[in-house]
Amino acid sequence: MPVKQLDIFREIIVDNFAGGGGASTGIELATGLNVDIAINHDPDAIAMHKANHPETKHYCESVWDVDPKKACEGRPVGLCWLSPDCKHFSKAKGGKPVSKNIRGLAWIAIKWAISVKPRVIMLENVEEFKTWGPLMLNSKNQWVPDPNKKGMTFKSFVKSLRSLGYRVDWRELRACDYGAPTSRKRFFLVARRDGKPITWPESTHADPRELTVQVGLKKPWRTAAEVIDWSVPCKSIFKRRKPLVENTMIRIAKGIEKFIANNSNPYIVKDDRVMASFISQYHSYDVDTSNRYALTCAFLTKFYKTGIGSDVRQPMPTITARAQHIGAVQAFLIKYYGQGIGQPANTPLGTVTSHDRFGLVKVYGQPYRIVDIGMRMLQPRELFDAQGFPHNYIIDHDFEGKTYPKSKQVARCGNAVPPQFVEALVRANMPELCVKKYKWAVAE
């Protein structure tokens, strides 16, 4: 077999704040190349990155401790990607104290620009990154953003890049518009010093109701429903050893009302196997498990911010690094033929809300009775699929085969940038490095 030759003159690619590998995966899908250098201080993040990108040179240390010149060994840098920690900019942080050090991580871009002069620099963060400004001490002697100086540091950051010869532009993009089944919205900054224009990729997907989709110019948004594993058991909300808290029950009840009871077109899942186990407890005789009984109406409920959830036919809500933020709710229905068959009028849902009308719903004009309601948290694989990762991406063990707990899997997912974002940006701005478009492991 021919020996693979290393091209020492090829421009290299660096992924700062590499995390679990979302940016690296997008770069690889665009260029056909593993990123050459990946840097992250978190051993768990590096372990997952190594499992999926074994040819990359990994640095498990602070980005500030890595010497760009030594790491690059004289090779030219074509692309330097940066995804600095965003939680101290995010609106989800609210009015809580922030860290000066974490908010200042983006300055590492200037260090790389001075040291090795990457041809292109790309940075990803939350939308509030543009408000980056000086901090002030509050009445509790804690550092918080100075409301009178919003955006001042961001302007200085951009000015620094421009003074080093970079053209700079930024924009906010949504992952669902580029083929990821999540509505995640992110800020992107592109800086380049090769004289070429900065190009923003055209969206490839859109709301199914848009004319561009209906005439075939774009694909419809991918949905949460396609990444949910409907075969995973969904535990009844009424039969838990530890009852759900009242706010969660209220949120579920309101979701049932919006997405099922008062919805003329609920999302229906047909699953005889799941339905039989629920229906049988309400009958004293064998149950016919034909499709006329087997109906599950589903929606997603969120455990952050306000609101009651979302339709599974929409892209997945933004995924966070905490495991308990998105759950799937399923209302199990049976065909209603009168009082003698099916759930009694005092449906268990009465424990959630006083509105007895929840017991009986109409699906496409046919009466059904709710016999149980299940709720479960989404599994790590479902979340990674929703974030846009290929379905075969390794998430449950590291490069040595050591198993990851679910909490660490979810943390890697919530902190990751959807690969489709990165692939689209790299293809738009660096076509000379790109290869023929790959087919995603998660089918569209």
Secondary structure as GFF3:
##gff-version 3
##sequence-region A 1 444
A	DSSP	beta_strand	12	16	.	.	.	ID=ss1
A	DSSP	alpha_helix	22	31	.	.	.	ID=ss2
A	DSSP	beta_strand	37	39	.	.	.	ID=ss3
A	DSSP	alpha_helix	43	52	.	.	.	ID=ss4
A	DSSP	beta_strand	57	59	.	.	.	ID=ss5
A	DSSP	three_ten_helix	63	65	.	.	.	ID=ss6
A	DSSP	alpha_helix	68	72	.	.	.	ID=ss7
A	DSSP	beta_strand	77	82	.	.	.	ID=ss8
A	DSSP	three_ten_helix	91	93	.	.	.	ID=ss9
A	DSSP	alpha_helix	100	103	.	.	.	ID=ss10
A	DSSP	three_ten_helix	105	107	.	.	.	ID=ss11
A	DSSP	alpha_helix	108	115	.	.	.	ID=ss12
A	DSSP	beta_strand	120	125	.	.	.	ID=ss13
A	DSSP	three_ten_helix	127	131	.	.	.	ID=ss14
A	DSSP	beta_strand	135	137	.	.	.	ID=ss15
A	DSSP	beta_strand	143	145	.	.	.	ID=ss16
A	DSSP	three_ten_helix	147	149	.	.	.	ID=ss17
A	DSSP	alpha_helix	152	163	.	.	.	ID=ss18
A	DSSP	beta_strand	167	174	.	.	.	ID=ss19
A	DSSP	three_ten_helix	175	178	.	.	.	ID=ss20
A	DSSP	beta_strand	185	192	.	.	.	ID=ss21
A	DSSP	beta_strand	205	206	.	.	.	ID=ss22
A	DSSP	alpha_helix	211	214	.	.	.	ID=ss23
A	DSSP	beta_strand	219	220	.	.	.	ID=ss24
A	DSSP	alpha_helix	246	256	.	.	.	ID=ss25
A	DSSP	pi_helix	257	261	.	.	.	ID=ss26
A	DSSP	beta_strand	268	269	.	.	.	ID=ss27
A	DSSP	alpha_helix	272	279	.	.	.	ID=ss28
A	DSSP	three_ten_helix	280	282	.	.	.	ID=ss29
A	DSSP	beta_strand	295	302	.	.	.	ID=ss30
A	DSSP	three_ten_helix	323	325	.	.	.	ID=ss31
A	DSSP	beta_strand	326	335	.	.	.	ID=ss32
A	DSSP	three_ten_helix	348	351	.	.	.	ID=ss33
A	DSSP	three_ten_helix	356	359	.	.	.	ID=ss34
A	DSSP	beta_strand	360	363	.	.	.	ID=ss35
A	DSSP	beta_strand	366	377	.	.	.	ID=ss36
A	DSSP	alpha_helix	380	386	.	.	.	ID=ss37
A	DSSP	alpha_helix	406	414	.	.	.	ID=ss38
A	DSSP	alpha_helix	419	429	.	.	.	ID=ss39
A	DSSP	three_ten_helix	431	433	.	.	.	ID=ss40
###
